[in-house]
Amino acid sequence: MKHIIISIFICFNCIVCFAQLKADNENQSDSSKPYALVAGGSKGIGYGIAEALAKRGYNLILIARHLDTLQFVKNKLQTKYPIHVEILAIDLSFDSSAYVIAKWCTDRKIHLKVLCNVAGLGGANDYLSFPLDSLRYMVSLNIESCMALSLTLLPLLEKNTPSYILNVASMAGFAPIPIKNIYSATKSAVVFFSYSLRYQLEDKHISVSCLCPGPVFTKPEIVKDTKAKLGWFGMKMALDPGTVGEYAIKKTFKKKLIIVPGTLAKISSSIIRFLPRRWVVSLYGKAGKKKSK
């Protein structure tokens, strides 16, 4: 009886050791996978992009302001996919944020292959009704954070070529929009920055893409705003964040420069870019006045 008990005990320890060894191997395997950094990856389009990368086996570094949301997303993605997720609670509008993030990645020798600049601010308010500090915050978050992160993380991306940068703009970046003056101006800056950066990094084997979606239903206010401004056409054109994220990553890895998800959005964006700017601004202006009545 004693020998039987000892044998069972030894077998049990072997099973435990094997399980521990397997877990260690999986963790080691996870750490050897390439990383993708998603700035603004805790919700909306950012989360859609993060999940699309997780499906493809990328470890993730997610950055956003709120630690509790980041922790929830981390647990969700690590439970669903065999990857490792790092989280950094940082306000990307701060001047020092890009340096802090780049140093964190460099110190840990992160195998960074994908940078996704998703963080941005929209909202219904606009230039004439914007306090100066809110205006500066939008400009800083929508433009400066994208440019700063791309620059400070460039050395890591160069080490791990071929690599990719995905900047998130909007269809609003194709035209001046009076009812969303600052938003459309900042997204236009991201579009043109992406065009130029792609040319500059082509010889370094770093592909640059720019996502320009139409309406994306990330929260109830956007649904209401889309219905009021664009009516049934806008509702038909709108997509969910998961669909947008999956399409964006698929096209990014195919080295597509301008990415517009959805057939209606593609047609609309082509027309907007073809028409004279003064016509487009007038159409958007009339739509805004109609909404306010």
KALIN-V609165 format. One record per residue. PSI is psi in whole degrees, 0 to 359 (* if undefined). Layout:
# KALIN-V609165
PSI ; PSI
This chain:
# KALIN-V609165
319 ; 318 ; 325 ; 316 ; 317 ; 318 ; 318 ; 318 ; 316 ; 318 ; 319 ; 316 ; 324 ; 318 ; 316 ; 315 ; 319 ; 317 ; 320 ; 318 ; 319 ; 317 ; 318 ; 319 ; 320 ; 318 ; 320 ; 321 ; 320 ; 316 ; 338 ; 349 ; 154 ; 155 ; 149 ; 132 ; 126 ; 106 ; 114 ; 37 ; 15 ; 345 ; 172 ; 221 ; 322 ; 317 ; 320 ; 318 ; 317 ; 317 ; 322 ; 323 ; 321 ; 321 ; 331 ; 10 ; 15 ; 132 ; 155 ; 146 ; 113 ; 133 ; 131 ; 178 ; 326 ; 118 ; 322 ; 319 ; 318 ; 318 ; 320 ; 315 ; 320 ; 310 ; 320 ; 313 ; 321 ; 331 ; 324 ; 329 ; 151 ; 65 ; 172 ; 137 ; 125 ; 146 ; 142 ; 118 ; 98 ; 139 ; 113 ; 352 ; 346 ; 145 ; 326 ; 350 ; 314 ; 320 ; 317 ; 315 ; 316 ; 319 ; 318 ; 315 ; 318 ; 316 ; 328 ; 5 ; 49 ; 132 ; 74 ; 122 ; 342 ; 130 ; 124 ; 111 ; 92 ; 330 ; 134 ; 168 ; 132 ; 242 ; 163 ; 338 ; 158 ; 186 ; 308 ; 342 ; 10 ; 129 ; 152 ; 321 ; 326 ; 321 ; 313 ; 324 ; 316 ; 315 ; 317 ; 314 ; 317 ; 328 ; 303 ; 318 ; 321 ; 313 ; 320 ; 315 ; 319 ; 320 ; 312 ; 334 ; 359 ; 318 ; 321 ; 319 ; 323 ; 327 ; 337 ; 35 ; 153 ; 139 ; 174 ; 143 ; 128 ; 113 ; 137 ; 115 ; 230 ; 161 ; 337 ; 341 ; 354 ; 352 ; 151 ; 129 ; 108 ; 323 ; 350 ; 57 ; 302 ; 319 ; 310 ; 326 ; 317 ; 321 ; 329 ; 320 ; 320 ; 320 ; 309 ; 324 ; 318 ; 317 ; 309 ; 317 ; 323 ; 316 ; 318 ; 328 ; 1 ; 317 ; 345 ; 2 ; 36 ; 116 ; 136 ; 130 ; 159 ; 119 ; 126 ; 75 ; 160 ; 211 ; 133 ; 121 ; 84 ; 342 ; 160 ; 326 ; 326 ; 322 ; 313 ; 316 ; 318 ; 316 ; 320 ; 320 ; 322 ; 355 ; 212 ; 328 ; 316 ; 322 ; 323 ; 328 ; 335 ; 149 ; 164 ; 157 ; 324 ; 317 ; 317 ; 315 ; 316 ; 315 ; 320 ; 315 ; 321 ; 313 ; 329 ; 314 ; 345 ; 6 ; 36 ; 135 ; 295 ; 122 ; 115 ; 106 ; 139 ; 137 ; 312 ; 321 ; 320 ; 314 ; 313 ; 317 ; 325 ; 318 ; 316 ; 318 ; 336 ; 322 ; 151 ; 144 ; 324 ; 329 ; 315 ; 315 ; 326 ; 318 ; 314 ; 323 ; 317 ; 322 ; 322 ; 320 ; 321 ; 321 ; 322 ; 346 ; *
